[in-house]
Amino acid sequence: QVQFVESGGGLVQPGGSLRLSCAASGSIFCIYFMGWYRQAPGKQRQLVAAITGDGNTNYADSVKGRFTISRDNAKNTVYLRMNSLKPEDTAVYYCNNNPFAPWGQGTQVTVSS
């Protein structure tokens, strides 16, 4: 089972940007679906962006136009570029190819002035 390690989070002011990285322990070439999820305090984990093996993407309405998901199969890494960040984007961000598989530690994103 491929495992994922998230990084790139931090504290950023409203309107700022971050790029999250999701490094896989093995090849993601044959993994069709990859998703970025987030969980805010007191809320359920939700899917915010997804990408398929042929490059199709899908986004939650709350992040559409601000977040961009991409994947580099050669580097076994999936990225999430986040622009125009808002306080409501504050959460722990996770990546996974299967929401029923074990989760990594995630990376904390805090948007605050």
C-alpha positions in Angstrom: 0.0 0.0 0.0 1.4 3.4 -1.0 1.6 5.9 1.8 1.6 9.6 1.5 3.5 12.4 3.4 2.1 15.9 3.2 4.1 19.1 3.6 4.1 22.8 2.8 1.6 24.1 5.2 2.1 27.1 7.5 0.8 30.4 8.7 -0.3 32.8 6.0 -2.2 36.1 5.9 -5.6 36.3 4.1 -5.0 36.7 0.4 -1.7 34.9 0.5 -0.6 31.7 -1.2 0.8 28.3 -0.3 1.8 25.2 -2.3 1.3 21.9 -0.6 3.1 18.7 -1.6 2.1 15.1 -1.2 5.0 12.7 -1.6 4.2 9.0 -2.2 6.2 6.1 -0.9 5.9 4.4 -4.2 4.9 5.0 -7.8 1.7 6.9 -8.4 1.8 6.2 -12.1 -0.9 3.6 -11.9 -3.0 5.4 -9.2 -5.9 6.8 -11.1 -7.5 9.0 -8.5 -5.7 11.3 -6.1 -7.4 13.8 -3.8 -6.6 16.6 -1.4 -8.8 16.7 1.7 -9.0 19.0 4.6 -10.4 18.9 8.1 -11.2 22.0 10.1 -11.6 21.9 13.9 -15.0 20.4 14.8 -15.8 19.5 11.2 -15.7 16.4 9.1 -12.9 15.8 6.6 -13.9 17.0 3.1 -12.6 16.5 -0.4 -11.4 19.8 -1.8 -9.6 18.8 -5.0 -9.1 15.7 -7.1 -7.1 14.7 -10.1 -7.3 11.6 -12.3 -4.5 9.8 -14.1 -5.5 11.5 -17.4 -5.4 14.9 -15.8 -9.0 15.6 -15.2 -9.6 17.8 -12.2 -12.5 18.6 -9.9 -12.8 21.1 -7.1 -15.2 21.8 -4.2 -17.2 24.9 -4.9 -15.6 26.7 -1.9 -12.1 26.5 -3.5 -12.9 26.6 -7.2 -10.9 29.3 -9.0 -8.4 29.6 -6.1 -6.9 26.2 -5.7 -5.1 24.1 -8.4 -4.3 20.4 -8.1 -1.5 18.9 -10.2 0.5 15.7 -10.2 4.0 14.8 -11.3 4.1 11.0 -11.8 7.9 11.1 -12.4 8.4 12.5 -8.9 5.5 10.5 -7.3 4.2 13.8 -6.0 0.8 15.6 -6.0 0.6 19.3 -5.4 -2.1 21.7 -4.3 -1.5 25.3 -5.2 -3.7 27.6 -3.0 -4.1 31.3 -3.9 -6.3 34.0 -2.4 -6.4 32.1 0.9 -9.2 32.9 3.3 -9.5 32.3 7.1 -12.1 29.6 6.4 -9.4 27.6 4.5 -7.7 27.0 7.9 -7.5 23.2 8.4 -5.3 20.2 8.4 -4.8 19.2 4.7 -4.3 15.5 3.7 -3.8 13.7 0.5 -5.0 10.2 -0.3 -6.0 8.0 -3.2 -8.7 6.2 -1.1 -10.7 7.9 1.6 -11.1 4.5 3.3 -7.4 3.9 3.5 -5.2 5.0 6.4 -4.4 8.7 6.6 -1.0 10.4 6.9 -0.3 13.1 9.5 -1.4 16.0 7.2 -0.1 19.5 7.1 -1.6 22.4 9.0 -2.7 25.5 7.1 -3.6 28.5 9.1 -4.9 31.7 7.5 -4.9 34.6 9.9 -3.8 38.2 10.1 
